[in-house]
Amino acid sequence: TIISPAPIPNIEANHGAKDPSRARRAHRSIPVGSRSRSAKTQNTERSRIPSALNGNRLACTKPRVRGYPISASVLDQASYAKVAVVADREQNLGAFGWLWMIAVAGLPFYVFDSGKPQPSDFGFLLLSLGALGSWGASIPPRLRKTTIPLIVYSVIVLLVNTVWSTMLNFNTQFHVRTGFVLFNGIVFAGMLAMATRAPDHFIRITTRTVAFSILLQGLLMVPFSGRNLSGRLMLFFNNPNQLGYYILGAATVVVMGAERAKLPRWVIVLCMVAASLLIYRTYSRSSLIGMVILVMISLSRNPLRLGLALAPLTLIGMLVTQSIQEDNMWAARIEHARQGDTREFLEDRGLERLVSHPEHLLLGSGEGDHYRFHAIGLELHSSFAGVAFYYGILGIFSLLWFFFSVANASGPRSAMLLLPVLAYNFFHNGLRARMFWFVLAMAISATYAAVLAKQREEDEPERESMVPERVSLPAPIR
């Protein structure tokens, strides 16, 4: 807590500027010791502020609790300790920002097989480690607390996979899955460090780069339509579901950061249209459901906008429904979902092992060597069911704890925007995808930046009132 100095009294305002002799008497009536102590205290406090900032530590104009309030009423400053304000000059990530934009732009371009690091992953790892080393210590406690359940989850994954790898002749597949969890945790923490250093700048460059990536993928859909799997568009990913999931997460990031990034309304609409077309071409049912949820949540913030958009959305829905019915592939996928019974669905998703091997729900089976439970080595097609089976009750508990802490730190609106990607993870294993962790970090960063901006606006008049006014005294009478 930094105690702000008391403002220098305005002699003219208190004693009348029209009476010079009265002003001089008032000024001389202030004890010399008090004047010197006030000046000394002011100089001491001003010299203490830069050391307290420590990068993006929060400078206060009055006693404050460091950190910022988080809960469903995150912006209700009356019920929580007020957030302190960053320095007046906006921080900038500098070279980190440019390198981060390059890494984000390269995310949708796969070079190696699925399950292996891609070229952009090396950039994410180096930048995240650099951000943690430079600004990790300055992450506010409220944000830092979100990493505690993630660390617990990572330790459980490491222990379970190490034990099973040792028992199964040191199978390296278990260590690869552990590496993905540790890698994504480092990237998530690195994004929080960058958001702490320069919240608005980080959100602006990330949101704009992701928006550019969506529009670029929409343009590449025309010349590279031949890059598909059985008619399902995948572009530069290894399967259509990866493209659909990436576009769903990217659209969520754009919606979350659009306000802080100051994206024009037409850019947002264009991104949503391009994202919808791309997901439609992937024939990913989970991604399409998530996209519908995202559009409804983004419009529900403004009831008038939702009412105005209801008619065109209904028309678009009718056209899409007709198009799906006329599209042979969509019709086949919908018919397959209708005719399939519960047992077939469980086998198709790999979920039957939850019933046939319930003993692993306690301590976990490890994430690897799936031939133990499936004839063709199919992994569980559900993130939540997969974590429960692979890492037991402690694993699923720590993961849900982490999701709850992220939602709590994100505020109500950003927490609602997490629903599309979480809904996707009920039917697919999407925890390894980088864009999923982008969405989590962006939800926290957007709320953090909004709270800082709100507090900055509230404290601006107070900071201006603390600037001492210059007292003009007449020349002494001789």
N, C-alpha and C positions, 0 to 999 in steps of 0.2 A: 504494500500500500504506500502510495506516494502522497504526502500531505502537501497541498498547494499553499503557497504563501498568501497571507492576507493582502488584499489590494491596498495600494497606497491611497490614503483618503484624498478625495477631491475637495480641496480647500475652497475653490471658487463656488462649487455647488453647495457646500455646507455653510459657508460663512458670508456668501454674497460677493460677487465679483465687482459690484458697483462701488464698494467701499474699500479702497486700497489699504487704508490704515487698519481697518478691521481685519482684512486678510493677513496683513503682516503680523498683527497681534496674535491672530489664531495660529499662524505658522510658528511664531516664537513660543506660543504657549505649549507646544508639543515638546515634551522633555527630550533633550539631546540624546540621552541613552536609548529612549524608545525609538527615535528616528534611526539611530545607528544599528540597533538590533534588528529593526524591520528590514533595513537594507541588507544587513549581513545575512539574515534568514533567507531573504529573497535570492541573493546571489548563491547561497549554499544549495537551495532547492533547485535553482536553475542548473547548477553544475551537476546535480545528482540525476537529473532526468535522462541525459544521454546514456549514462551507464545503466540505468534501469531499463532503457528501451531494449538493448541487446538484440539488435536486428529489428524485429517487429514486436518487441514487448510493448505493452500498452502504456502510454503516457496519460496521466490523469490530471484533471484540473481540480479535483477534490478527492477525498479519501474514497477508494473503491476496492472491491475484491477482484483479484485478477481472475481472468476467465470470462465466460459469458453464460447467461442463463439458457438452459435447454429443458424443454418439456413441451407439452401440447400448447402451452401459452408462452412460447419462446420469446415473443416480442412484448410480453406484458412486463414492462420494466418495474412496475409497482410491486410485484410479488417476488422479485428476485434481485440479487445484487446487480447493479448496473454494469454493463460492459464498459471497459475503458476504451479510449479512442486511440487509434494509431496516429503516427505523426502526420502533420498536415500534408507533407509531400508524399504522393503515392509511390509505393515501392514498386520496383521493376525486377523481373527475373533475369534480365540481361541475356547473356549467351545461353543460359539454361532455357530460356523461353524459346529461342530459335531452335535449339536442338530438340526440345520437347515437341514442338510443332512438326518437325521432320519425322520423329518417331511415331506420333499419332497418325500422321498422314500415311505412313507405311503399314499401319496395322491391318488393313483388309487385303494385303497382298501376301499370300502364302507361297513359300518356296519349297519347304520340306514337307514330309508327311505329317499327318495329324498326330498329336501326342509328342511332337518334338518342338524345340524352340524355333521360332521364326526370326528373320533378320531384325525386325523391330523390337523383339524381346530383349536383345542385347543392349539396345539403346535405352529401353525402359529400366533395365537393371542398373546400368551405370549412372543414369540420371537420378534414379531414386536413391541409390547409395550416396551420391554426391549431395543431394538435397537433405538427406538425413544427417550426413556429416556436417553440413553447413548450418542448417536451421532446425534440425530435429529437437535440440534442447529448448527452442523457443515455442514449440507447440503448446498451446494453452492446455491446462489440466483437463478441462471438459472434453477437448478433442482427444487428448492422450488416453483418456479412460476407455475410448472405443477400441483401442488396440489391445486392452488387457484380455478380453475374451478371445480375441483372435490369436494371441500368443498361447493361451491355454489350449485352444483348438489345434494349433500347429504342433504343440508338444505331444498331444494325444495322438495325432496322426503319425508323428515321428516314432513314437514308442511302439504303436500297434504295427506299423509297417515294418519296422526293424525286427520285431519279434517274429513275424510271419515270414519275412525274407530269410531269416536265419533257420527257421524250421523247414523251409522248402528249398534247401540247398542254395541259399543266397541268391534268390531270384531277384534280378535287378529291376524288374517292372515295379516292384513296390517302392523302390527308391526314386524312380521317375515320378510317381504320383506324389511322393513326399516333396520332391523338388518343386513341383507345380504349386503346392500349397505355400511353401516358404517363399517362392518367387512372387506370387500374387500378394502375399502379406507385405513384402518389402515394397512393392509398387504402390499398394494402398497407403502405407505409412509415408512413403516419399511424396505422394500427392498431397497428403495432409500437411507435410512440411512446406511444400511450395505454396499451398493455399494460405498457410500462416504467414509466410514471408510477404506475399503480394496477392491478397485474395482476389481483388478485381482483375488484376493483370492475368493471373492464372486462369480464372474463369473465362475471361475474354478470349485468350489465345486457344484454350481447349475447346470452347464451344464453337468458335468460328472455324477451327480446323476440322472438327467433326462435321459441321454443317457442309463445309467444302467437300469432305469425303463422301457424304451422302449424295450430293449433287453429281460428283464425279462418277460414282457407281451407277447413278441413273443414266448418265451419258454413255458410259461403257457398256450398258445393257444392250445398246443397239448394235455396235460393231462386233461385240463378243457374245452374242446370243447363242453361239454354237458351243460355248463352254457350259455344258449342262450335264446332268446325270439322269438319263432316262427321261429327258424332256424337262427336268427341273433345273432352273437356272442356279449356277453356283459361282460364276465369274472366276475370281482368282482364289476362292476358297477350295477346300478339298471335298466338301459336300454341301448340298443346298441348305441343310439346317444351320450350318455355320454362317452362311450369308444371311439367312433370315434372322437369326439371333443377333448378329452384329448390327444389322439395320435397326432392329427393335431397340437395342441398347443405345445406338447412336441417336435415334430420334428422341429417346428419353433424355439424353444428355442435352440436346438442343432445347427441349422444352424447359428443363431445369435452369439452364444458364442463359436463356434468351434475354431475360430482363437485365441481368448484370452485364451481359456482353453487348447490350444495346443492338441486338439484331433487328433489322427492319421487318415489319410485319410480312411483307411479301416474300422475304427470304424464308421465314418460318413456314409459311403456307407451301412454298415450293419444296422445301425439305420434306414436309409431311406427305405431299403428293408423290414425290419421288420414292420415299420410303414405302408407301402403300403399294406402289406399282412393283417395286423390287420384291417385297414380301409376297405379293400375289403370284409373281413368276416363280418363286421358290416352291410354291405349293406346300408351305409349312403351316400346318393347322395351328400349332401352338403359337407361332409368331404372328399369325393373322389375328388370333384371339387377343394376344397381348397388344397388338396395334389398336384394336377397337377399344380396349380398356384405356390405353394411353390417350386416345382422342377424346373419349368421354370425360376423363379426369381433367384434361387440360381445358376443356370447354366449361366444365362445371364450376370453375372459379368465378366466372361471370355469368349469372343466370340470363341476362339479356342477350349476351353473345350466344349462349346455348339455345335460347329460343329462336334467334335469327338463323342459327345454323341448322335448326331441326329440319326445316323443309328441304334444303339442299342435301343434308345428310341422309334423309329418307329416300330422296331420289337416287343418290349415289348408291345407297344400300340395295335398292331395287335393281339397279343396273348391274351391280356386282353380283347379286344373287342370280340374275339371269345369265350373266357371263359365266358364273361357276357352273350353272346347270348345262350350259352349252359346251363348256370345256370338258373334253373327255377325261382328262387326267384328274381334274378336280372332282368330277362326278364319280370316278372310280374310287378315289380316296374316301369320299363321303360315304359311298355305298359300302366300302369295306369296313368303315367304322360302325355303320348301322348294323350290318349282318354279323359282325364278330361278337361272340359271347364273352363272358367275364374271364373264363379260363384262357381263351385265345388272347385276350388283351393282356393278361398277366404274363403269358409266355412271350408275347411280342415285346413287352417292355422289360422282360427279365425279372419281373416282380415275384414270380412263383417261388423263388428261393427264400423269400421271407417266410413262406409257409412251410416249405420242405426242410429248411435249416434254421429254425427259430433260435437255436442255441447261440448263434453268432450275434443276436440282437443285444446280448449282455456285454460282451467284451470286444466284439468286432471280429471280422474275418480278414481284415487287411484288404487294401485295394490293389489287387493284382492276381495273376493266374486265375482268370475267370473260368477256365476250363474245368475247374473243380466243381462248378455249379451249373454250367451250360455247355451243351454239346459243341457249339461253335464259338465259345468264349465270349458271349455277349455280356457286356456290362449292364448294370442297372440303368434304365432310362428314366431316372428320377433322382434329382440331387438330394432331396430330403430322405427318401427311402434308401438311397445309396449310402449316405453318411451314417444312417442308423444301422445298416447292415455291415458296412465296412469298419466302422469305428465304435459301434456299440452305443450304449445309453449315454456315456460320458461325451462321446463325440457329437451326437445330435443335440445334447443339452448345451454344450459350449457353442455350437454353431447358432442355435436359436438365441442364445444369450448375446452373441455378437450382432445378429440381425436386429434384435431389440435395442441394443445400445446405439446402433447406427440410426434406426428410426427415431429414437429419443433425441439424438443429437441433431437430427435433420429438421425438426419442426413438422407441423401437420401436413403442409402442402407437399414438401419434398418427400415425406414418408409415404404419402399416397401415391406419388409417382414411382415408388419402388415396386408397386403391385404388378405392373406388366412383366418385368423381368423375373419376379418371384413366381408369378403364375406359370411362366415358361419352364421354370426349374421343377415344377411338379411333374412334368412329362418328359423332361430331357435332363441330361447331366450337363449343366451349364456353368458350374463353379470354376472350371479351368479357363473359361474365356476371359480375356483381358477386359473386354468392354463391360462385363458384369461388375468388375471392381471399379471401373471408371464411373459407373452409375452410382455406386455406393459412396465413393469419395466426392463426387460432384454434389450429391444430396447434402452432405455435411458442409462442403465448401460454400455452396450457394447460400445456405442459411447463415453461416458464419459471416460472410461478406455483407449480407443484408442487415444483420444485427450491428455490425461495426458502422455501417453507413448511417443507420438510424441513430445510434448513439453520437456519432460525429455531428449530425444535424442538431441534436438536442444540446450538445455542449458548445456549439459554436457561439451562440450569444453570450454564454458565460465566459468563454475564453476571451471574447472581445471586451467584456466589461472589466477584465482583470488588467488590461493594458492601462498603465497609469497615464492620466491626462496631464498635460504640461501646464504648470501654473505660471502665469505671467504676473510678476510683481513689478510695480512701478519703481522707477529709480528713487533712491533715497533722497529725501528733502534736505537740502543744505541751507 
